[in-house]
Amino acid sequence: MDEGKQQEIRQWLIKSQRDLGAARVLLESDDVYPDIAAYHCQQAVEKAIKGYLTYHDVLFQKTHDLNRLLALCSSQNEEFSRWRTMAAMLTPYATEFRYPGNVVEPKRDEAEQAIELATAFVNFVMQQLLSD
């Protein structure tokens, strides 16, 4: 694998980890921001997926739809299909809760669950990359 591709994969994974870190900080601060924390969880998963797809030379469109991206991963590794429920839960955090509207924002416990799921998924992706 050439150095440029390695660097791109590394950048996706670093940004994924930073999003997870940001989510934790936002939830632990004195002013709790569950909507923004949940957004960063979605972003962490999205970036981990894009790192995995880059590793496997799978082209992907610019999208926040985690199930769409997971389908591309599943074509490389069927184990990704077990994360569909997580993807369905986190995908709306990329857009629906970021802007004013009639959407009920996630509560703290939902953001905590999002952090747990995103962390588990990012760890799963890292394990898959190490075993490939």
C-alpha atoms as a printed R data frame, in Angstrom:
    type eleno elety resid chain resno       x      y      z
1   ATOM     1    CA   MET     A     1   0.000  0.000  0.000
2   ATOM     2    CA   ASP     A     2   1.415  3.365 -0.945
3   ATOM     3    CA   GLU     A     3   2.151  6.067  1.621
4   ATOM     4    CA   GLY     A     4  -0.563  8.422  0.313
5   ATOM     5    CA   LYS     A     5  -3.287  5.835  0.815
6   ATOM     6    CA   GLN     A     6  -1.964  4.938  4.273
7   ATOM     7    CA   GLN     A     7  -2.035  8.604  5.232
8   ATOM     8    CA   GLU     A     8  -5.616  9.035  4.000
9   ATOM     9    CA   ILE     A     9  -6.799  6.003  5.975
10  ATOM    10    CA   ARG     A    10  -4.954  7.247  9.054
11  ATOM    11    CA   GLN     A    11  -6.609 10.668  8.716
12  ATOM    12    CA   TRP     A    12 -10.103  9.142  8.503
13  ATOM    13    CA   LEU     A    13  -9.440  7.104 11.652
14  ATOM    14    CA   ILE     A    14  -7.877  9.982 13.582
15  ATOM    15    CA   LYS     A    15 -10.848 12.206 12.768
16  ATOM    16    CA   SER     A    16 -13.173  9.404 13.844
17  ATOM    17    CA   GLN     A    17 -11.401  9.183 17.211
18  ATOM    18    CA   ARG     A    18 -11.533 12.964 17.596
19  ATOM    19    CA   ASP     A    19 -15.282 12.960 17.006
20  ATOM    20    CA   LEU     A    20 -15.689 10.330 19.731
21  ATOM    21    CA   GLY     A    21 -13.560 12.430 22.049
22  ATOM    22    CA   ALA     A    22 -15.601 15.533 21.278
23  ATOM    23    CA   ALA     A    23 -18.832 13.659 22.018
24  ATOM    24    CA   ARG     A    24 -17.515 12.582 25.415
25  ATOM    25    CA   VAL     A    25 -16.314 16.088 26.307
26  ATOM    26    CA   LEU     A    26 -19.643 17.622 25.301
27  ATOM    27    CA   LEU     A    27 -21.581 15.175 27.436
28  ATOM    28    CA   GLU     A    28 -19.290 15.563 30.451
29  ATOM    29    CA   SER     A    29 -19.209 19.368 30.443
30  ATOM    30    CA   ASP     A    30 -21.193 21.471 32.893
31  ATOM    31    CA   ASP     A    31 -23.467 22.507 30.039
32  ATOM    32    CA   VAL     A    32 -24.728 19.269 28.535
33  ATOM    33    CA   TYR     A    33 -25.105 19.200 24.750
34  ATOM    34    CA   PRO     A    34 -26.641 15.816 23.895
35  ATOM    35    CA   ASP     A    35 -27.653 16.836 20.369
36  ATOM    36    CA   ILE     A    36 -24.131 17.920 19.429
37  ATOM    37    CA   ALA     A    37 -22.602 14.905 21.199
38  ATOM    38    CA   ALA     A    38 -24.885 12.594 19.209
39  ATOM    39    CA   TYR     A    39 -23.898 14.388 15.991
40  ATOM    40    CA   HIS     A    40 -20.232 13.681 16.718
41  ATOM    41    CA   CYS     A    41 -21.081 10.008 17.313
42  ATOM    42    CA   GLN     A    42 -22.616  9.796 13.851
43  ATOM    43    CA   GLN     A    43 -19.562 11.513 12.419
44  ATOM    44    CA   ALA     A    44 -17.194  9.112 14.208
45  ATOM    45    CA   VAL     A    45 -18.963  6.123 12.674
46  ATOM    46    CA   GLU     A    46 -19.132  7.717  9.227
47  ATOM    47    CA   LYS     A    47 -15.410  8.494  9.223
48  ATOM    48    CA   ALA     A    48 -14.444  5.028 10.482
49  ATOM    49    CA   ILE     A    49 -16.495  3.511  7.654
50  ATOM    50    CA   LYS     A    50 -14.865  5.782  5.102
51  ATOM    51    CA   GLY     A    51 -11.443  4.771  6.401
52  ATOM    52    CA   TYR     A    52 -12.377  1.108  6.004
53  ATOM    53    CA   LEU     A    53 -13.720  1.666  2.493
54  ATOM    54    CA   THR     A    54 -10.597  3.596  1.524
55  ATOM    55    CA   TYR     A    55  -8.458  0.695  2.766
56  ATOM    56    CA   HIS     A    56 -10.407 -1.651  0.477
57  ATOM    57    CA   ASP     A    57 -10.399  0.753 -2.493
58  ATOM    58    CA   VAL     A    58 -14.203  0.950 -2.459
59  ATOM    59    CA   LEU     A    59 -15.483  4.188 -3.951
60  ATOM    60    CA   PHE     A    60 -18.221  5.936 -2.001
61  ATOM    61    CA   GLN     A    61 -20.408  8.943 -2.600
62  ATOM    62    CA   LYS     A    62 -20.536 11.887 -0.250
63  ATOM    63    CA   THR     A    63 -23.337 10.882  2.117
64  ATOM    64    CA   HIS     A    64 -24.212 10.834  5.806
65  ATOM    65    CA   ASP     A    65 -26.416  7.735  5.367
66  ATOM    66    CA   LEU     A    66 -24.652  5.141  7.483
67  ATOM    67    CA   ASN     A    67 -26.748  2.240  6.176
68  ATOM    68    CA   ARG     A    68 -25.744  3.105  2.627
69  ATOM    69    CA   LEU     A    69 -22.104  3.166  3.643
70  ATOM    70    CA   LEU     A    70 -22.488 -0.047  5.665
71  ATOM    71    CA   ALA     A    71 -23.863 -1.801  2.592
72  ATOM    72    CA   LEU     A    72 -20.597 -1.009  0.829
73  ATOM    73    CA   CYS     A    73 -18.648 -2.415  3.786
74  ATOM    74    CA   SER     A    74 -20.812 -5.544  3.814
75  ATOM    75    CA   SER     A    75 -19.751 -6.260  0.248
76  ATOM    76    CA   GLN     A    76 -16.223 -6.648  1.678
77  ATOM    77    CA   ASN     A    77 -17.129 -8.234  5.010
78  ATOM    78    CA   GLU     A    78 -20.558 -9.626  5.995
79  ATOM    79    CA   GLU     A    79 -19.942 -8.853  9.685
80  ATOM    80    CA   PHE     A    80 -20.764 -5.206  8.982
81  ATOM    81    CA   SER     A    81 -24.415 -6.088  8.378
82  ATOM    82    CA   ARG     A    82 -24.954 -6.661 12.106
83  ATOM    83    CA   TRP     A    83 -24.522 -2.907 12.670
84  ATOM    84    CA   ARG     A    84 -27.626 -1.851 10.687
85  ATOM    85    CA   THR     A    85 -29.676 -1.000 13.771
86  ATOM    86    CA   MET     A    86 -26.882  1.215 15.080
87  ATOM    87    CA   ALA     A    87 -26.641  2.918 11.695
88  ATOM    88    CA   ALA     A    88 -30.385  3.560 11.583
89  ATOM    89    CA   MET     A    89 -30.233  5.107 15.044
90  ATOM    90    CA   LEU     A    90 -27.228  7.358 14.397
91  ATOM    91    CA   THR     A    91 -27.885  8.527 10.822
92  ATOM    92    CA   PRO     A    92 -30.523 11.142 11.774
93  ATOM    93    CA   TYR     A    93 -28.042 12.821 14.122
94  ATOM    94    CA   ALA     A    94 -26.084 14.006 11.075
95  ATOM    95    CA   THR     A    95 -28.830 16.301  9.857
96  ATOM    96    CA   GLU     A    96 -32.181 16.249 11.635
97  ATOM    97    CA   PHE     A    97 -30.976 17.475 15.003
98  ATOM    98    CA   ARG     A    98 -28.460 20.028 13.797
99  ATOM    99    CA   TYR     A    99 -30.982 22.603 12.677
100 ATOM   100    CA   PRO     A   100 -34.040 24.199 14.289
101 ATOM   101    CA   GLY     A   101 -37.337 22.543 13.610
102 ATOM   102    CA   ASN     A   102 -40.058 20.388 15.043
103 ATOM   103    CA   VAL     A   103 -37.766 17.482 15.874
104 ATOM   104    CA   VAL     A   104 -37.439 16.405 19.498
105 ATOM   105    CA   GLU     A   105 -33.742 16.573 20.311
106 ATOM   106    CA   PRO     A   106 -31.994 13.567 21.835
107 ATOM   107    CA   LYS     A   107 -31.794 13.426 25.600
108 ATOM   108    CA   ARG     A   108 -28.663 12.748 27.608
109 ATOM   109    CA   ASP     A   109 -29.330  8.997 27.913
110 ATOM   110    CA   GLU     A   110 -29.762  8.747 24.130
111 ATOM   111    CA   ALA     A   111 -26.465 10.556 23.602
112 ATOM   112    CA   GLU     A   112 -24.796  8.214 26.104
113 ATOM   113    CA   GLN     A   113 -26.146  5.241 24.156
114 ATOM   114    CA   ALA     A   114 -24.902  6.822 20.923
115 ATOM   115    CA   ILE     A   115 -21.413  7.149 22.430
116 ATOM   116    CA   GLU     A   116 -21.438  3.496 23.524
117 ATOM   117    CA   LEU     A   117 -22.560  2.294 20.091
118 ATOM   118    CA   ALA     A   118 -20.176  4.534 18.174
119 ATOM   119    CA   THR     A   119 -17.256  3.490 20.372
120 ATOM   120    CA   ALA     A   120 -18.069 -0.201 19.910
121 ATOM   121    CA   PHE     A   121 -18.371  0.239 16.157
122 ATOM   122    CA   VAL     A   122 -15.144  2.221 15.766
123 ATOM   123    CA   ASN     A   123 -13.352 -0.473 17.788
124 ATOM   124    CA   PHE     A   124 -14.901 -3.110 15.514
125 ATOM   125    CA   VAL     A   125 -13.621 -1.296 12.418
126 ATOM   126    CA   MET     A   126 -10.143 -1.041 13.905
127 ATOM   127    CA   GLN     A   127 -10.162 -4.798 14.610
128 ATOM   128    CA   GLN     A   128 -11.276 -5.533 11.051
129 ATOM   129    CA   LEU     A   129  -8.511 -3.368  9.629
130 ATOM   130    CA   LEU     A   130  -5.908 -5.058 11.812
131 ATOM   131    CA   SER     A   131  -7.069 -8.516 10.719
132 ATOM   132    CA   ASP     A   132  -7.209 -7.674  6.979
